[in-house]
Amino acid sequence: MNNTVYLHVGPHKTGTTYVQGLLMRNCDRLAEQGVLYPRKTFRNQGRAVREALGRGKMPATGADVTGAWPKLAAELSAWDGRAVLSHEMMASASAAEIKRMLKALGDSTVHVIYTARDLTRVAPAMWQTGLRSRQPFSWEYYAQSLRHPDSDHGPWGKRFWSSQYAPDALARWRKHLPADRLHVITVPRAGSAPELLWQRFCSVLGVDPSGHDLQPPRSNPSLGTAEAELLRRVNEQLAATDVDSSRSLFWIRWLGRQLENRPDMSKFTLPVEDFEWMAERSRGVVEGLRDGGYHVVGDLSDLLPQPVDPARAKHPSDTDDHAVLDVAVDALHRTVRELTLHKRAARPGDAEPDDY
């Protein structure tokens, strides 16, 4: 048996939702091409990776993860051909965690796929991910944490760079795997054909993407400046209450969905003062990848940010209160409409006002 396991380690906001969606959608076609994507155990993959890295129970639900990783590792290793596992948590794995994960894969030939993206596009997206997870911090606070990860601005900077600074993330895998088995796929620039990322991914797997279903799966679109500020303010209010965190997290994510794809959104553009130092970090990423001897698919210039138009750059916290109010009204309208369409219609008289 010739077994090869490809670990797509992310990180977050580098097209992972898109890739994972297409892996799921095309798993039957991929199996015909000799590639396993374990669809049946998809929902347990997060638990399996968390157990493999020794990171305890699921954070939102407290669900036990024991036994999930040995089961998934056995499925991947038993496949006669190529198998793929994709999860963003692996990008921040320490050298010790990587060693433990690789040991469970036994004699499999392991490859790592790291999708890299322009940091000036990743950072705002990661900040918004925090907002969707009940975090109340402003962009200014988050940017300071990224710029000064050892400061008092919380752990966000350290978490970000542990996975998003590609040379460091790959160096930890390099301690256990040769460079020619570490693949870097650059995320195409904004405006590129969406299927280009999938084509690059398939080239690493050694499969022909023609004939694949490329219907875009569920995406994670960005929020506008006013939409992000509304979500942040709601989180700020929730932080001062004792509501159940897991239940409120569900509704915050629901609210985030209602704020997506609004017409005439004011797109968040990285402020000039943040663009300059982040562009310098991006150049460091490109140099580190070029010197690392990794297999690069795409163009490293994809990772260099495009200049910011100062006239368009704006802090979300500078958003006018009237704009936030307009967004709030629209979000409430969308929520009521959504609930009305999906819930049982009320009986006549249920919504009648009380008698005075």
C-alpha positions as CSV (number, residue, x, y, z in Angstrom):
1,M,0.0,0.0,0.0
2,N,1.2,3.5,-0.9
3,N,-0.3,5.9,1.6
4,T,0.3,9.7,1.5
5,V,-1.5,12.1,3.8
6,Y,-1.8,15.8,2.9
7,L,-2.4,18.1,5.9
8,H,-3.9,21.4,4.8
9,V,-3.1,23.5,7.9
10,G,-4.7,26.8,6.8
11,P,-4.3,29.2,8.4
12,H,-7.6,31.1,8.9
13,K,-8.8,33.6,6.3
14,T,-6.7,32.1,3.5
15,G,-9.4,30.6,1.4
16,T,-9.9,27.6,3.8
17,T,-13.7,27.7,3.8
18,Y,-13.7,27.8,0.0
19,V,-11.2,24.8,-0.3
20,Q,-13.0,22.8,2.4
21,G,-16.3,23.4,0.7
22,L,-15.0,22.1,-2.6
23,L,-13.3,19.1,-1.0
24,M,-16.6,18.2,0.5
25,R,-18.6,18.8,-2.7
26,N,-16.2,16.9,-4.9
27,C,-15.2,14.1,-2.5
28,D,-16.7,11.4,-4.7
29,R,-14.9,12.7,-7.8
30,L,-11.7,12.9,-5.8
31,A,-12.1,9.3,-4.6
32,E,-12.3,8.3,-8.3
33,Q,-9.0,10.1,-8.7
34,G,-7.4,8.2,-5.8
35,V,-7.9,11.0,-3.2
36,L,-9.7,10.5,0.1
37,Y,-11.5,13.3,1.8
38,P,-13.2,11.8,4.9
39,R,-16.7,13.3,4.4
40,K,-18.4,11.0,6.8
41,T,-16.3,12.1,9.7
42,F,-16.2,15.8,8.6
43,R,-18.1,17.1,11.7
44,N,-15.6,15.3,14.0
45,Q,-12.5,16.7,12.2
46,G,-12.3,19.7,14.5
47,R,-12.5,17.5,17.6
48,A,-9.9,15.1,16.1
49,V,-7.4,17.9,15.5
50,R,-8.0,19.4,18.9
51,E,-7.3,16.0,20.5
52,A,-4.2,15.5,18.3
53,L,-2.8,18.8,19.4
54,G,-3.7,18.2,23.1
55,R,-5.9,21.3,23.4
56,G,-8.7,19.9,25.4
57,K,-12.5,20.0,25.0
58,M,-14.4,22.0,22.4
59,P,-14.3,25.6,23.6
60,A,-17.9,26.6,22.8
61,T,-19.8,23.4,24.0
62,G,-17.3,21.7,26.3
63,A,-17.8,18.5,24.3
64,D,-15.3,15.7,24.9
65,V,-12.8,15.0,22.1
66,T,-11.4,11.7,23.4
67,G,-11.0,9.1,20.7
68,A,-11.7,11.3,17.7
69,W,-8.1,11.6,16.5
70,P,-7.1,7.9,16.6
71,K,-10.2,7.1,14.6
72,L,-9.6,9.8,12.0
73,A,-5.8,9.1,11.8
74,A,-6.6,5.4,11.2
75,E,-9.0,6.2,8.4
76,L,-6.4,8.5,6.7
77,S,-3.6,6.0,7.1
78,A,-5.6,3.0,5.8
79,W,-6.4,4.6,2.5
80,D,-4.5,3.2,-0.4
81,G,-3.5,6.4,-2.1
82,R,-3.6,10.1,-1.2
83,A,-5.8,11.4,1.7
84,V,-6.5,15.0,2.7
85,L,-7.2,16.6,6.1
86,S,-7.9,20.3,6.2
87,H,-8.1,22.3,9.5
88,E,-6.8,25.7,10.4
89,M,-5.8,24.9,13.9
90,M,-2.8,22.9,12.7
91,A,-1.1,26.1,11.4
92,S,-0.3,27.2,15.0
93,A,0.8,23.8,16.2
94,S,4.0,23.7,18.2
95,A,6.9,21.4,17.3
96,A,5.9,19.0,20.1
97,E,2.3,19.0,19.0
98,I,3.4,18.3,15.4
99,K,5.5,15.4,16.5
100,R,2.5,13.9,18.4
101,M,0.3,14.3,15.4
102,L,2.7,12.7,13.0
103,K,3.3,9.8,15.2
104,A,-0.4,8.9,15.0
105,L,-0.1,8.8,11.2
106,G,2.4,5.9,11.5
107,D,4.2,5.1,8.2
108,S,2.2,7.5,6.1
109,T,4.2,9.8,3.9
110,V,3.0,13.2,5.2
111,H,2.9,16.5,3.2
112,V,1.8,19.9,4.5
113,I,-0.1,22.4,2.5
114,Y,0.0,26.0,3.8
115,T,-2.1,28.6,2.0
116,A,-0.6,32.1,2.3
117,R,-2.4,35.4,1.8
118,D,-1.5,39.1,1.8
119,L,-1.3,40.1,5.5
120,T,-3.1,43.4,4.9
121,R,-6.1,41.4,3.7
122,V,-5.9,38.8,6.5
123,A,-5.6,41.1,9.5
124,P,-8.9,42.9,9.0
125,A,-10.6,39.6,8.3
126,M,-9.3,38.1,11.5
127,W,-10.4,41.1,13.5
128,Q,-13.9,40.6,12.1
129,T,-13.7,36.9,13.0
130,G,-13.1,38.0,16.6
131,L,-16.2,40.3,16.4
132,R,-18.3,37.3,15.3
133,S,-17.0,35.4,18.3
134,R,-18.2,38.0,20.9
135,Q,-14.9,40.0,21.1
136,P,-15.6,43.7,21.8
137,F,-12.2,45.2,20.9
138,S,-11.8,48.0,18.4
139,W,-9.6,47.8,15.3
140,E,-7.2,50.2,16.9
141,Y,-6.8,47.8,19.9
142,Y,-6.4,44.8,17.7
143,A,-3.9,46.5,15.4
144,Q,-1.7,47.5,18.4
145,S,-1.8,43.9,19.6
146,L,-0.5,42.7,16.2
147,R,2.1,45.4,16.0
148,H,3.3,44.8,19.6
149,P,2.4,41.2,20.4
150,D,4.3,41.4,23.8
151,S,2.4,44.4,24.9
152,D,-0.6,44.6,27.3
153,H,-3.1,44.5,24.4
154,G,-4.0,40.9,25.0
155,P,-3.0,37.6,23.4
156,W,-4.4,38.4,19.9
157,G,-1.1,39.4,18.4
158,K,0.7,36.2,19.5
159,R,-2.1,34.1,18.3
160,F,-2.2,35.8,14.9
161,W,1.6,35.6,14.2
162,S,1.8,32.0,15.5
163,S,-0.2,30.9,12.4
164,Q,-0.1,33.8,9.9
165,Y,3.7,34.4,9.8
166,A,4.4,31.6,7.3
167,P,8.2,31.3,7.7
168,D,7.8,30.6,11.5
169,A,4.8,28.3,11.1
170,L,6.5,26.2,8.4
171,A,9.8,26.1,10.3
172,R,8.0,24.2,13.1
173,W,6.9,21.5,10.5
174,R,10.4,21.6,9.0
175,K,11.8,20.1,12.2
176,H,10.0,16.9,11.3
177,L,9.5,17.0,7.5
178,P,11.8,17.8,4.5
179,A,11.2,21.1,2.7
180,D,10.1,19.4,-0.5
181,R,7.1,18.0,1.4
182,L,6.1,21.5,2.6
183,H,3.9,23.2,0.0
184,V,3.0,26.9,0.0
185,I,0.0,27.9,-2.1
186,T,-0.3,31.7,-2.5
187,V,-3.9,33.0,-2.4
188,P,-4.5,34.9,-5.7
189,R,-4.9,38.7,-5.6
190,A,-8.3,40.2,-5.2
191,G,-10.2,40.1,-8.5
192,S,-8.6,36.9,-9.7
193,A,-10.8,34.0,-10.9
194,P,-12.1,32.3,-7.8
195,E,-11.3,28.8,-9.1
196,L,-7.6,29.6,-9.4
197,L,-7.0,28.8,-5.7
198,W,-8.7,25.4,-6.2
199,Q,-6.6,24.7,-9.3
200,R,-3.4,25.4,-7.4
201,F,-4.6,23.2,-4.5
202,C,-5.4,20.3,-6.9
203,S,-2.0,20.6,-8.5
204,V,-0.4,19.8,-5.2
205,L,-2.6,16.8,-4.8
206,G,-1.7,15.7,-8.3
207,V,-5.3,15.7,-9.5
208,D,-7.0,17.2,-12.6
209,P,-9.6,19.8,-11.5
210,S,-11.6,19.6,-14.7
211,G,-15.0,18.0,-14.1
212,H,-15.1,19.2,-10.5
213,D,-18.2,21.0,-9.2
214,L,-16.9,24.6,-8.7
215,Q,-20.2,26.0,-7.4
216,P,-19.0,28.4,-4.7
217,P,-19.7,26.9,-1.2
218,R,-20.7,28.9,1.8
219,S,-18.4,31.9,2.1
220,N,-17.3,34.2,4.9
221,P,-17.8,37.7,3.4
222,S,-16.4,40.7,5.1
223,L,-18.5,43.2,6.9
224,G,-18.6,46.9,6.2
225,T,-17.2,49.5,8.6
226,A,-20.7,50.4,10.0
227,E,-21.7,46.7,10.2
228,A,-18.5,45.8,12.1
229,E,-19.0,48.7,14.5
230,L,-22.5,47.7,15.3
231,L,-21.4,44.1,16.0
232,R,-18.6,45.4,18.2
233,R,-21.0,47.6,20.2
234,V,-23.3,44.7,20.8
235,N,-20.4,42.6,22.0
236,E,-19.4,45.4,24.3
237,Q,-22.8,45.4,25.9
238,L,-22.9,41.6,26.2
239,A,-19.5,41.6,27.9
240,A,-21.0,43.6,30.8
241,T,-23.7,41.0,31.4
242,D,-23.8,37.4,32.7
243,V,-25.6,35.8,29.8
244,D,-24.7,32.3,28.8
245,S,-21.6,32.6,26.5
246,S,-22.4,29.6,24.2
247,R,-26.0,30.7,23.6
248,S,-25.1,34.4,23.0
249,L,-22.3,33.3,20.7
250,F,-24.9,31.5,18.5
251,W,-26.9,34.7,18.2
252,I,-23.9,36.9,17.6
253,R,-23.0,34.7,14.7
254,W,-26.6,34.9,13.5
255,L,-26.4,38.7,13.7
256,G,-23.2,38.7,11.8
257,R,-24.9,36.8,9.0
258,Q,-27.7,39.4,8.9
259,L,-25.1,42.1,8.4
260,E,-23.4,40.5,5.4
261,N,-23.8,41.6,1.8
262,R,-25.7,44.7,2.5
263,P,-26.0,47.1,-0.4
264,D,-23.7,50.2,-0.4
265,M,-21.5,48.9,2.4
266,S,-18.5,51.0,3.2
267,K,-15.7,48.5,2.8
268,F,-13.0,48.5,5.5
269,T,-9.7,49.6,4.1
270,L,-6.6,49.3,6.1
271,P,-5.5,52.6,7.6
272,V,-2.3,54.0,6.2
273,E,-0.4,53.9,9.5
274,D,-1.2,50.2,9.8
275,F,-0.6,49.5,6.1
276,E,3.1,50.6,6.2
277,W,4.3,48.3,9.0
278,M,2.2,45.4,7.8
279,A,3.6,45.7,4.3
280,E,7.1,45.4,5.8
281,R,6.0,42.2,7.6
282,S,4.7,40.9,4.3
283,R,8.0,41.5,2.6
284,G,9.6,39.5,5.5
285,V,7.2,36.6,4.7
286,V,8.1,36.6,1.1
287,E,11.9,36.6,1.8
288,G,11.5,33.8,4.4
289,L,9.5,31.6,2.0
290,R,11.9,32.3,-0.8
291,D,14.9,31.3,1.3
292,G,13.1,28.3,2.9
293,G,13.3,26.0,-0.1
294,Y,9.6,25.2,0.1
295,H,7.6,24.1,-2.9
296,V,5.7,27.3,-3.9
297,V,2.6,27.1,-6.1
298,G,1.6,30.5,-7.4
299,D,3.5,33.7,-7.2
300,L,5.1,35.1,-4.0
301,S,4.3,38.5,-5.3
302,D,0.6,37.7,-4.5
303,L,1.6,38.2,-0.9
304,L,2.8,41.8,-1.3
305,P,0.0,44.3,-0.5
306,Q,-1.3,46.8,-3.0
307,P,-0.9,50.5,-2.0
308,V,-3.8,52.0,0.0
309,D,-5.6,55.1,-1.3
310,P,-5.5,57.5,1.8
311,A,-8.8,59.0,0.8
312,R,-10.5,55.5,1.2
313,A,-8.8,54.5,4.4
314,K,-11.0,54.7,7.4
315,H,-11.1,53.5,11.0
316,P,-14.4,51.6,11.8
317,S,-14.6,53.5,15.1
318,D,-14.9,56.7,13.1
319,T,-18.2,55.5,11.7
320,D,-21.0,58.0,12.0
321,D,-23.7,57.0,14.6
322,H,-26.4,57.6,12.0
323,A,-24.8,55.0,9.8
324,V,-24.6,52.5,12.7
325,L,-28.3,53.2,13.4
326,D,-29.3,52.5,9.8
327,V,-27.4,49.2,9.9
328,A,-29.1,48.3,13.2
329,V,-32.6,48.9,11.7
330,D,-31.8,46.9,8.6
331,A,-30.4,44.1,10.7
332,L,-33.5,44.0,12.9
333,H,-35.7,43.9,9.8
334,R,-33.7,41.0,8.3
335,T,-33.8,39.1,11.5
336,V,-37.6,39.4,12.0
337,R,-38.1,38.5,8.3
338,E,-35.8,35.5,8.6
339,L,-37.5,34.2,11.8
340,T,-41.0,34.8,10.3
341,L,-40.1,32.7,7.2
342,H,-38.6,29.8,9.2
343,K,-40.8,29.6,12.3
344,R,-44.4,28.4,12.6
345,A,-46.9,31.2,11.8
346,A,-48.6,32.6,14.8
347,R,-52.2,31.8,15.3
348,P,-54.7,34.7,14.9
349,G,-54.8,36.7,18.1
350,D,-51.3,35.6,19.3
351,A,-49.8,39.0,18.7
352,E,-52.8,41.1,19.8
353,P,-51.9,43.9,22.3
354,D,-53.0,43.5,25.9
355,D,-56.2,45.1,27.0
356,Y,-55.7,48.4,28.9
